[in-house]
Amino acid sequence: MPFESILPIPDLFTARKVLCIQPHYDDNDIGAGGTIALLAQNGAEIVYLTVTDDLAGATDASLSNEAAAASLARDQQAAGKIVGVKQHIGLGYPDAGAYDYFALRRDLLKYIRLLQPDFVLTCDPWLTYEAHRDHIQTGLAAAEAVQFAELPRIPSSDPAVDAAYQGHSIEGIGFYYTREPNHVVDVTAAWETKVATIRSYAAQIPPDAADQIVMALQFKSAQICEGRDFQLGEPFKILHPQALHCGL
């Protein structure tokens, strides 16, 4: 059994601004959509930052890249309105393509210093058997950016942002898509909102595929909620930023 951090688990629902960093345009909602909807209802400002351009997953091969990109953008705006996203940021790295990890980390440092969130959500880069490098790089770069945000000698991609940044408190980071959760959020009240966002991603998820995803999520939710007093939950590994180095 792994040792837990000696630091207390930060309370996600005290967050006033949450930066949700995802590799693809639907990952935040699939992994944490119910929780994010509850955070928005609780008054938190929600910002989505999407690392890739998502073009590899667009299912209509007859569309040009430009038309596919427009379709993806419509999906994301529609889903964001449902869940309560205030701002969307896209970095445009090639979906399932070649891009530099350190360039990504510099971009994430830029937006953490610029937006100054008090909590970050992202995918768990240490998920067992995760084969998609977009997920691994996004989660790891987000974790490092949280850890390094207040170290001025580690530059972001924008010197002006670095020069203006005077530091702020990041209360915690939460990893979804994790097999080692230390917290489960009861999302019963927001489950239909989560489902509606998933069904909004029509450019990548046709209706039959959406049905399968929803069924799988319900099954996994039942597993993670066994023995709890609620049936629909989302699991997270939530850590204090200091726990991201040397296992403190």
N, C-alpha and C positions, 0 to 999 in steps of 0.2 A: 504494500500500500504506500503510495507516494506521500511525502511530508507536505503539508500545506504551508503557505507563507505564515510567518508569525505576525504579519500585519493584518488588521481587521479588513473584512470585505467591505469596500466602499458601497454606500447606498446610492444606487443608480437613480432612484426617484427623488433625490435632492437636487439633481442636475437642472440647471436653468438653460444651458446651451449644450446640445449634443451633436457632435460631428460623427456622422455615420459613413465610414470609408468602405467602399465595396469594389470588388474587381469588375463586376458586371452590373448592368442596370437593374437587375431583379434580386440580387443577393440579399440586400438589406431586408427586403420584405419577405422573402422566403425564410431567411434565418431568424429574423427578429421583428417582423412586421407588426405583430400584436403588441409587443413591448413598446415599440416606437410609437404606435398609435396611442397607447396609454400615456406615454411621456408627453406627447403633444397635447392630449386632453388635460394633463396635469399642469400645463402652462410652459413646458420647455420649448425652446426654439430648436427646431430640427433642421439640420443641414445635411444633404446627401452629397458626397463626393464620389464620383464614379471614375475608376482608373482607366478602363479601356473603352474603345469605341463600339464594342458589342457586335461588330459586323460579322464575325465568324458564326455567330449563332442565329442570324436572321434567316428564317426558313424559306422565304420566297426567292428562289434563285433567279427569277426573271427580272427582279428589280436591280437598277443600277445602285452603286454604293451610295450615291447622293439620295436616291429615293428611299433606300433602306434606312439610311441615317435619319431621314425625316420621319419615317414610320416609328423608329425606335424612340425618337424624341417625343413624339405624340404619346406613345405608351407611357413614358416616364413621367410626363407632365400629368397625365390622367391619374396614374397611380399615386403620385405625390399629393395631389389634391385630396384623394381619399384618406391617406394616412396622416396628412398634416405637415408635409414638408414645406418649409419656408423658402429654401434656396437650394438649387441644384448646381453643382460644379462638375464639369467633365474635363478630365486631363487628356483624353483622346489617344492613349497608348494603344498599339495594335492588339486587338483581341487575339489571344493565343499566338501572338507574334513575338518578335525579338525586340526587347527594349532593355535599357540599362537600369539595374536595381538602384544604383546610387542616384541616378537622375530622378527616379520615382521618390526615393526618400527625401531628396531636396525639395521636390514639389509638395510633399506632405508636410514637411517642416514649414514651408511657406504658409500653407493654409492653417496649420495649427497656431502659428505665431500671429497670423493676420486675424483669424476668427476668435481665437482664445476660448475654445470650448472648455467646459469643466468636466466633460466626460467624452470619451471616444468609444464608439462601437465598431467592430470589424470582424472579419472571419478569422478563425483559429488557424494559423499557419502550421501548427504542429499536429493537425488532425491526422490520425493514423491512416496511412495509405492514400492520402490526398495526392492525386497525380496531376492536377491542373496547376501549372506554374503561376498563372495569374493569381490564383488564390494564395499560394504560398508567398509570393513576392508582396502582394498587397498587405496581407496580415503582418508579415515580418517588418516591412517598411513602416507600417503604421505604428507598430510597437516601438521600433527604434525612434521614430519621430516623436512619440510621446515621451520616451526616455530622455531624448536629447534636446527637447524644445528649449530648455533654459540654459543651454551651453552655447554661448555666443560664438565660440571658435568653430562650431560645426555649422557651416553655412546652409541656408536654404537656396532655392533657385531665384530669389529676389533680394538683392542687397538692400534695397530701400525698406523692405519689410523687416529685415534683420536689424537695420539701424534704428528703426522706430520701436522695436519690441523691447519692452522693459520687464518682461516676465509675468507669469500668471500661474495660478494654481490649477493643475489638472488633478481632479479628485480620483479618477480611476479610468480603467480601460476594460471593456467587456468584449469577450470573444464569443461569437455565435458559431454554429457548425463545429461544436466541440464534443469530444467524447469524455472529457474530464470536467464536467460542470461542478461548480460549487454554489450555484444559485439557480433556482427555477422560478420564473415569473408566471403567475396565474394570468393567463390571457383569455380566459373564458369570455369576458365581456367584450373583447376586441377581436375574437376569432373571425367573425364574419367580415370585419374590416380587412383583416389579413387576407382572407380568401378573395375578397373583391380586388385587392391590389394585384394578387397573383394572376387573376383572370384579365387584368388590364394589359399584360405583357404579350399581346397577341402576335407581335412581330417575331417572337421567339417561342412562344408557348401556345400552340393551337388548343382549342377547347378540350379535346380528348387528353392531351398531355397535361393540361391544367387539372383535369379531374384526377389523373394519376398522382400528380404532385400533392394535391390536397389530401387524397387518401393516404399517401405515404406519411405526410406530416401529421395527420390524425393518429396513425398507428404509432409513430415515434413519440407523439405527445402522450399517448396512453401508457407507453413504456416508462417514460421519464416521470410520469405523475403517479405511478403505482405506489400505493400507501399514503398518498397525500389527500388532502380534503378538497382537491379540485382535479378536473379531468383534462383540461386543456392548458398546457404550459409550454414555455420556451426556455431551454437550458442555456446557461452562460457560464463561462469562466471569467469571473470578475476579479480584477487585481488592482491593488494600489500600484502606481507607477514605480515605486521603489522595489517592488517584487519582480520587476522585469530583468533584474540583473543579479546574478549570484544566488537566486532563490531565497531572498530574504523574506 
